[in-house]
């Protein structure tokens, strides 16, 4: 996203389940409890065709997404289920949870992000300049993600939803699309703009185009941003998103 002067302080006040606050007060929205475990909801719903795993743990194929869904971290069998699915000694990505690791498990990395959800202030509209991206564009999509580092994007990630981009002189210079699809929601992801084309509103146009498509399907839009990227968070808030919660991202290694 284009650099935007961040607000003095980011509000982390959660939005109450089932509502979003607009200028005229609360309006009805899908149940947002699924956003506390979006990968599980997606892998047992809209993305069930991608799901690998068992009754307690599901994940995407390695070339699609690194996200893992867990039915409940309170289930005492979940740790054995993770080993059954990924194997002894495997490194596993965990998000939207910060469980206490059993003996023998090792934390390998930790990050913090923010989950944002759309509000009635967000006015979505298609962009005349946006083009839909498909299989023939994968190399360029991987390249722009590599240059901009918006988050995980793999050779088959584009299969999770609709991706759009903007080209200048034939070159892909901006991109955004859909990733996780928890029940009633769709995550906007891979928002990228090359440095030479920033401050032109390209990312904002693409985000609003993607939201327009999400709403046409009957879903609401959500996304994640790094907690340290205050400029991006402020830009999303300006478009009409609001912070719902802080999210922990972990890497853990199973016992050997």
C-alpha positions, 0 to 999 in steps of 0.5 A: 500500500502507499505510505500513509502517515500513521495515526498517533495510536492504533486502536486494538479494541475488538469488534463485538461478535456479529456487528460492525460499527458504522457512522450510524451505529451497529449493523448486522454482519456474519458471525465473526467467531470464525475469524478466530480460526480462519484456516480451519473454517476455510478448510472445512468449508469453501476450501475443503477440496484443498484440505489434507489432514485428519479430523483435528488438523487440516492444512493446504498442499505445500505449494498452495498455502502454509496455513494450518487449521486446528479444530480446537487447541483445547483437545488433548489429542491435537498435538499427536494429531499434528505429528500424525499429519506432518511427521516427527521433527516437522516445522509447522506454521501456527496462526491465530493461536498461542498455545502452550507447547508440550514437552519436546516441542520447540518454538522456531519463530514468532510474529505479530499481526493485526486482523482487520475487517470491513465496515460500512464506511468501505465503498467498494468499486471495480477498477477499469484498469484491473485485469484478472490474473490466471495460470499464465501470469503465475511467474509474474505474480511470484516475481512481484510478491518476491519484490514486495514481500506482502506475505506467503504466496506460492505457485498455486496460491492463486487457485484459492480465489480471484486475483487482479493486477494492474499492468504498465507497459505490459509489466505487472506493477500491482496486484491483490487477491483472495486467500482464506475463505472462512465462512461468510468472509474472504481474506484479501491478500498479496497486496503488492505495488512496485516501488516505482509505482507507489503513491498512485493509489494502485493498491487501493484501487485493487483492494476495492476491486477485490472487495467488490467481487467478494461482496458480489458473492455474498461475503465480507472482506477481511485481511491481515497486516504486520503489526509493525507496518503502521503505514499499511494499517492506516491506509486500510483504515482510511479505506474503511477497514477496522482492527478486530484483533491482534494475531500471533503467528508461530513456527513450531517444531514437532519432537523427533 
